[in-house]
Amino acid sequence: MAQQFDTVIVGAGAAGLFCAGVAAQLGLRVALIDHSARLAEKIRISGGGRCNFTNLQADLPERFLSDDPRFARHALRSYRPAQFMALLRSHGVSWHEKHRGQLFCDDSSERVIDVLRSECERGGVHWFRPCAVHEVMRLADGSSDSASVSDAPTNAGLRARFALQTDAGEIRCASLVVATGGLSIPQIGATDWAFRLARQFDLRVIEPRAALVPLTFTAQGWQPFAGLAGLALEVDLAVPGQRGAPRFTEDLLFTHRGLSGPAVLQVSSYWRSGEPLSINLAPDQSIADRLLEAREGTRQQLGTALGMIVPKRLAQAWLSQADLGTTGPLAGLPRPLSERRLAELGNRALQALAAAFHDWRVLPAGTEGYRKAEVTAGGVATAELDPRTLQVNRIPGLHFIGESVDVTGWLGGYNFQWAWASGYCAARAMAAGTSGTL
Ligand SMILES: Cc1cc2nc3c(=O)[nH]c(=O)nc-3n(C[C@H](O)[C@H](O)[C@H](O)COP(=O)(O)OP(=O)(O)OC[C@H]3O[C@@H](n4cnc5c(N)ncnc54)[C@H](O)[C@@H]3O)c2cc1C
């Protein structure tokens, strides 16, 4: 005997939990299914355990990547950061602003999970977890196989559109919301279920890729810098080959295998294999002016002078990799560069060195992949979805929300705001009957 609901949401993460609470409190009979025994693991580990739950600038659509940059606008305007802040406030959760509009819980991410769980309970959401979904079938519209349907309170005028085969038996619903997220962090239960389901229904999926992720280099290419692991400094970073891609002025962190830190995570979402990065290692100063100044009246070596402007270890490593270059504006300079007295170097040489330091070109070999990526870029193509309802244009009742959709936010609370906003729009649309109820 099948159980029936107005709405079944698969995935009890950020988007699914929030959507379930809103839809249930708007009067829908909602079931929430998740294959994981632990609730909302990603919220728990987010923001270093304090959940950067939104960003005060999260209603700016240019802070999101997508094949269609305008797609997210409606949802982001329909549910704004202040609305989520008001919800947390109503549950007594306090927060603080850390950096550039990023809001973090004062105590723990658990508080956000508690809020979402209690909003679901207030609406009477039915939980199925841990529970796997084995198959999804689309029923002919108006299916009324009442003999196989259990006696649920809202089964008058049944219009089940989907039947799910699950560990808990068959579950039918008028609306199915896919909220299983992306591929990042498979260790805590991420799967490609959303993308497989999309393909089952012939929906286009923009090739998923790891984003907000550290970048790696070949062992040989990184050898001069491997010893800098742990060193952090503020840089200005961009993918110069991409028109319109933003520059990020944030911290960069050297690792054993490459580069990480907020600047690199941000730029990784824009980076594509084969493209170099441009790193300004001293964004707040003029290296040329500082070196020209140091040349006056001192017998300093270049390595010593540069090491007084940026961390010494970085100056030495950078100059030793510049020694290896056989082409470009530094190729004709005497080696080893770090031991050259400034007095030996003419204005043009110092200016060429400074320009190279302000525009250090590096070619990543790849990324640390989904094991370390905070999000998955790409996903269900926005062209398949209605931006006001997140419903599939060709399939009434089927919605995709959260990270499964080809909308990816910057680092800093933008991805949770997209989860809340997309879940909200889907819930409102289902309650308004746009996508049908049982
Ligand atoms: C380490 C880390 C830190 C982060 N910190 C932040 C932050 O501070 N701020 C921010 O804005 N974003 C942050 N993010 C990104 C943010 O967590 C995600 O963008 C957001 O959780 C996406 O919400 P979602 O509901 O779409 O997916 P998820 O939250 O990933 O939820 C998906 C749910 O679906 C379930 N599921 C998956 N497959 C199946 C299946 N086959 N059957 C049933 N259930 C399934 C999963 O168990 C999970 O519960 C962070 C991510 C990581 C990995």
The ligand as an SDF file (V2000), in Angstrom:
LIG
                    3D

 53 58  0  0  0  0  0  0  0  0999 V2000
   33.0740   21.9850    4.4860 C   0  0  0  0  0  0  0  0  0  0  0  0
   31.9680   22.8510    3.9330 C   0  0  0  0  0  0  0  0  0  0  0  0
   31.7230   24.0660    4.5170 C   0  0  0  0  0  0  0  0  0  0  0  0
   30.7210   24.9160    3.9890 C   0  0  0  0  0  0  0  0  0  0  0  0
   30.4720   26.1090    4.5910 N   0  0  0  0  0  0  0  0  0  0  0  0
   29.5260   26.9210    4.0880 C   0  0  0  0  0  0  0  0  0  0  0  0
   29.2110   28.1370    4.7340 C   0  0  0  0  0  0  0  0  0  0  0  0
   29.7200   28.4330    5.8290 O   0  0  0  0  0  0  0  0  0  0  0  0
   28.2880   28.9620    4.1260 N   0  0  0  0  0  0  0  0  0  0  0  0
   27.6590   28.6090    2.9620 C   0  0  0  0  0  0  0  0  0  0  0  0
   26.8260   29.3880    2.4580 O   0  0  0  0  0  0  0  0  0  0  0  0
   27.8880   27.4280    2.3740 N   0  0  0  0  0  0  0  0  0  0  0  0
   28.7920   26.5760    2.9170 C   0  0  0  0  0  0  0  0  0  0  0  0
   29.0210   25.3670    2.3110 N   0  0  0  0  0  0  0  0  0  0  0  0
   28.1910   24.9920    1.1450 C   0  0  0  0  0  0  0  0  0  0  0  0
   26.7950   24.5330    1.6440 C   0  0  0  0  0  0  0  0  0  0  0  0
   26.9750   23.5800    2.6670 O   0  0  0  0  0  0  0  0  0  0  0  0
   25.9840   23.9090    0.5050 C   0  0  0  0  0  0  0  0  0  0  0  0
   25.9580   24.7690   -0.6090 O   0  0  0  0  0  0  0  0  0  0  0  0
   24.5450   23.6410    0.9540 C   0  0  0  0  0  0  0  0  0  0  0  0
   24.5470   22.7330    2.0390 O   0  0  0  0  0  0  0  0  0  0  0  0
   23.7310   23.0580   -0.1880 C   0  0  0  0  0  0  0  0  0  0  0  0
   22.4530   22.7470    0.2950 O   0  0  0  0  0  0  0  0  0  0  0  0
   21.6010   21.5640   -0.3540 P   0  0  0  0  0  0  0  0  0  0  0  0
   20.4360   21.3850    0.5270 O   0  0  0  0  0  0  0  0  0  0  0  0
   21.4080   21.8240   -1.7900 O   0  0  0  0  0  0  0  0  0  0  0  0
   22.5550   20.2820   -0.2490 O   0  0  0  0  0  0  0  0  0  0  0  0
   23.0690   19.5660    1.0780 P   0  0  0  0  0  0  0  0  0  0  0  0
   23.0580   20.4910    2.2280 O   0  0  0  0  0  0  0  0  0  0  0  0
   24.3550   18.9260    0.6600 O   0  0  0  0  0  0  0  0  0  0  0  0
   21.9810   18.4450    1.3740 O   0  0  0  0  0  0  0  0  0  0  0  0
   21.7770   17.3520    0.5300 C   0  0  0  0  0  0  0  0  0  0  0  0
   21.0820   16.2630    1.3360 C   0  0  0  0  0  0  0  0  0  0  0  0
   20.6780   15.2360    0.4370 O   0  0  0  0  0  0  0  0  0  0  0  0
   21.0130   13.9750    0.9860 C   0  0  0  0  0  0  0  0  0  0  0  0
   21.2080   13.0460   -0.1180 N   0  0  0  0  0  0  0  0  0  0  0  0
   22.1930   13.0280   -1.0250 C   0  0  0  0  0  0  0  0  0  0  0  0
   22.0170   12.0260   -1.8860 N   0  0  0  0  0  0  0  0  0  0  0  0
   20.8680   11.3920   -1.5140 C   0  0  0  0  0  0  0  0  0  0  0  0
   20.1650   10.2800   -2.0240 C   0  0  0  0  0  0  0  0  0  0  0  0
   20.6120    9.6120   -3.1050 N   0  0  0  0  0  0  0  0  0  0  0  0
   19.0350    9.8900   -1.3960 N   0  0  0  0  0  0  0  0  0  0  0  0
   18.5900   10.5610   -0.3070 C   0  0  0  0  0  0  0  0  0  0  0  0
   19.2080   11.6140    0.2250 N   0  0  0  0  0  0  0  0  0  0  0  0
   20.3540   12.0440   -0.3830 C   0  0  0  0  0  0  0  0  0  0  0  0
   22.2620   14.2200    1.8090 C   0  0  0  0  0  0  0  0  0  0  0  0
   22.3940   13.2330    2.8280 O   0  0  0  0  0  0  0  0  0  0  0  0
   21.9850   15.6150    2.3640 C   0  0  0  0  0  0  0  0  0  0  0  0
   21.3190   15.5440    3.5960 O   0  0  0  0  0  0  0  0  0  0  0  0
   29.9810   24.4990    2.8420 C   0  0  0  0  0  0  0  0  0  0  0  0
   30.2260   23.2470    2.2830 C   0  0  0  0  0  0  0  0  0  0  0  0
   31.2110   22.4250    2.8170 C   0  0  0  0  0  0  0  0  0  0  0  0
   31.4230   21.0710    2.1900 C   0  0  0  0  0  0  0  0  0  0  0  0
  1  2  1  0
  2  3  1  0
  2 52  2  0
  3  4  2  0
  4  5  1  0
  4 50  1  0
  5  6  2  0
  6  7  1  0
  6 13  1  0
  7  8  2  0
  7  9  1  0
  9 10  1  0
 10 11  2  0
 10 12  1  0
 12 13  2  0
 13 14  1  0
 14 15  1  0
 14 50  1  0
 15 16  1  0
 16 17  1  0
 16 18  1  0
 18 19  1  0
 18 20  1  0
 20 21  1  0
 20 22  1  0
 22 23  1  0
 23 24  1  0
 24 25  2  0
 24 26  1  0
 24 27  1  0
 27 28  1  0
 28 29  2  0
 28 30  1  0
 28 31  1  0
 31 32  1  0
 32 33  1  0
 33 34  1  0
 33 48  1  0
 34 35  1  0
 35 36  1  0
 35 46  1  0
 36 37  1  0
 36 45  1  0
 37 38  2  0
 38 39  1  0
 39 40  1  0
 39 45  2  0
 40 41  1  0
 40 42  2  0
 42 43  1  0
 43 44  2  0
 44 45  1  0
 46 47  1  0
 46 48  1  0
 48 49  1  0
 50 51  2  0
 51 52  1  0
 52 53  1  0
M  END
$$$$
